[in-house]
Amino acid sequence: SGATLRLAAEYEGLRFGVIPDSTIPGFDQVGGSATVAFARSITADLAVSPQRGYSWTLTYRRREEQGSPLWSDEFRARGAFYLPFPDVGTFGHPVLALRGAAGTAQGPLARRHPFDVGGDASAGFDYLGLSVVGASRTFFVRGYPATRLRGRRALAATAELRVPLVLMGRSLGHLPVGADMLSLALFADAGD
C-alpha cells in the first residue's frame, strides 16, 4: 500500500539559427504538473502479476508560452484493478487485470501537444539506430501504430487474463541462460 504526491516544473525553449541572419522567432514554454497516486496490491511468490489490488493516478499539467496568449491545461487519470480468477490447476493463480486511462486537454496550446492513442505499453526512442525503451505509454492499444489517433481527448482500456502455465526453472545447456516459468496472457485493448 502506498500514496505519492509528485510536483514538477518544466521548461522548453526553441531557438532558430539561419544564415544569412534573419529573424525567426523562437519560443519559451514554462509549466508545471501535480500528480497524486494511490496503490494497494497483494503479491505472491512465483506470481505473474499482483494477485489482488488497485492503483490510481491523477495528473494535472499546465503549460504557458511566454510572451503570447497560448496556454494549455491537461488532465489525466489512470487506473488498474487486479482481481483473482478461478484456479485452473496450474502452479500459480490466474489474475484478471483491468486497466483504463482517460485524458483531456484544453487551451490553444493543446493543439501542439495532442494525446497519442495506439502502440505498445512501453514507449521508446531510437538512438544510433537502436530502439531504447524510455517510458510507459498512457494510452496504448497493442496492434496499432503509436500515433494511430491524436487529439485533445483520449481514452484507452485493457482487459488481460494472466495465466501461469508451467514452472520450469531450467538452464539451457551449460549457458548462463535459463527459463523460469511459462505463462499465457489473453488480452483485449480498446482506445479512442
PyMOL commands that set and color helices and strands:
alter all, ss='L'
color gray80, all
select helices_A, chain A and resi 108-111
alter helices_A, ss='H'
color red, helices_A
select strands_A, chain A and resi 2-14+27-42+52-65+71-84+95-106+115-117+122-127+130-136+149-151+153-171+178-191
alter strands_A, ss='S'
color yellow, strands_A
deselect
rebuild
show_as cartoon
